[in-house]
Amino acid sequence: MEKLTKQEELAMQAIWKVGMGIVKDFLEVHLAPQPPYTTLASTIKNLEKKGYVKGEKLGNTYQYRPMVEEEFYKQQFMSGFVKDYFENSYKQLVTFFAEHREISPDDLKEILELIEQKK
């Protein structure tokens, strides 16, 4: 799975939010700052080349739909992130956020409860 640029990730977030649509639909839900129409259209074409979306010609425009599920992408992204920055250790990841006070004790308790429920 080819890594996405920040611009491509933002476009994919809009595509996942809409589901199936045309560039204008994705532009309406794109996070600010919204790119120009032509920039988003070009980004979506790149996503199509990478296999993340599939386009179908409808009259004078293209309708696109995601070919990669958001959850699958998140899982792949996070696995790579943890591997590249935290020596493949989720413990190091959580420790990093705890040490930098990015995560509260209440959040940690909730996480522990979720882990216990999964057992």
C-alpha positions as CSV (number, residue, x, y, z in Angstrom):
1,M,0.0,0.0,0.0
2,E,1.6,3.2,-1.2
3,K,1.9,6.0,1.5
4,L,-0.2,9.1,1.0
5,T,0.9,12.7,1.1
6,K,-0.9,15.0,3.6
7,Q,-2.8,16.5,0.7
8,E,-3.9,13.0,-0.4
9,E,-4.9,12.0,3.1
10,L,-7.1,15.1,3.4
11,A,-8.7,14.3,0.1
12,M,-9.3,10.7,1.2
13,Q,-10.9,12.0,4.4
14,A,-13.4,13.9,2.3
15,I,-14.0,11.0,0.0
16,W,-14.6,8.6,3.0
17,K,-17.0,11.2,4.4
18,V,-19.1,11.4,1.2
19,G,-18.7,7.8,0.0
20,M,-19.4,8.1,-3.7
21,G,-19.4,11.5,-5.5
22,I,-17.9,14.0,-7.8
23,V,-15.1,16.4,-7.0
24,K,-17.5,19.1,-6.1
25,D,-19.1,16.9,-3.4
26,F,-15.7,16.2,-1.9
27,L,-14.7,19.8,-2.0
28,E,-17.8,20.8,0.1
29,V,-16.7,18.6,3.0
30,H,-12.9,19.0,2.7
31,L,-11.3,20.4,5.8
32,A,-10.2,24.0,5.7
33,P,-8.3,25.4,4.0
34,Q,-10.1,24.0,1.0
35,P,-7.9,23.5,-2.1
36,P,-8.8,24.9,-5.5
37,Y,-11.1,22.6,-7.4
38,T,-8.4,21.8,-10.0
39,T,-5.9,20.9,-7.2
40,L,-8.4,18.5,-5.6
41,A,-9.3,17.0,-8.9
42,S,-5.6,16.4,-9.6
43,T,-5.1,14.9,-6.2
44,I,-8.0,12.5,-6.7
45,K,-6.6,11.4,-10.0
46,N,-3.3,10.6,-8.2
47,L,-5.3,8.6,-5.6
48,E,-6.9,6.7,-8.5
49,K,-3.5,5.9,-9.9
50,K,-2.4,4.6,-6.5
51,G,-5.6,2.5,-6.2
52,Y,-7.3,4.3,-3.4
53,V,-10.3,5.4,-5.4
54,K,-12.0,4.3,-8.6
55,G,-13.5,6.8,-11.1
56,E,-16.3,6.2,-13.5
57,K,-17.1,8.6,-16.3
58,L,-20.6,10.1,-16.1
59,G,-21.3,12.5,-18.9
60,N,-18.8,15.3,-18.7
61,T,-17.6,14.4,-15.2
62,Y,-16.2,11.5,-13.1
63,Q,-17.8,9.9,-10.1
64,Y,-15.4,8.5,-7.6
65,R,-15.7,5.9,-4.8
66,P,-13.2,4.8,-2.2
67,M,-11.5,1.5,-2.9
68,V,-9.7,1.4,0.5
69,E,-11.7,1.4,3.7
70,E,-10.9,4.1,6.2
71,E,-10.4,1.6,9.1
72,F,-8.0,-0.4,7.0
73,Y,-6.0,2.7,6.1
74,K,-5.9,3.8,9.7
75,Q,-4.7,0.4,10.8
76,Q,-1.9,0.4,8.2
77,F,-0.9,4.0,8.9
78,M,-0.7,3.5,12.7
79,S,1.2,0.2,12.3
80,G,3.8,2.0,10.2
81,F,3.9,5.0,12.5
82,V,4.4,2.9,15.6
83,K,7.1,0.8,13.8
84,D,8.9,3.9,12.4
85,Y,8.8,6.1,15.4
86,F,8.3,3.9,18.5
87,E,10.4,0.8,17.7
88,N,7.1,-1.1,17.0
89,S,6.1,-0.6,20.7
90,Y,2.6,0.7,21.5
91,K,3.8,0.9,25.1
92,Q,6.4,3.5,24.0
93,L,3.7,5.3,22.1
94,V,1.4,5.6,25.1
95,T,4.4,6.4,27.3
96,F,5.3,9.3,25.0
97,F,1.9,10.8,25.2
98,A,1.7,10.3,29.0
99,E,5.1,12.0,29.5
100,H,4.1,14.9,27.3
101,R,0.8,15.2,29.1
102,E,-1.1,14.6,25.9
103,I,-3.2,11.9,27.5
104,S,-5.0,12.2,30.8
105,P,-5.1,9.6,33.6
106,D,-8.9,9.3,32.9
107,D,-8.1,8.5,29.3
108,L,-5.6,5.9,30.3
109,K,-8.2,4.3,32.6
110,E,-10.7,4.2,29.7
111,I,-8.0,2.6,27.5
112,L,-7.3,0.0,30.2
113,E,-11.0,-0.8,30.5
114,L,-11.3,-1.3,26.7
115,I,-8.3,-3.6,26.8
116,E,-9.8,-5.6,29.7
117,Q,-13.1,-5.9,27.8
118,K,-11.4,-7.3,24.8
119,K,-9.8,-10.2,26.8
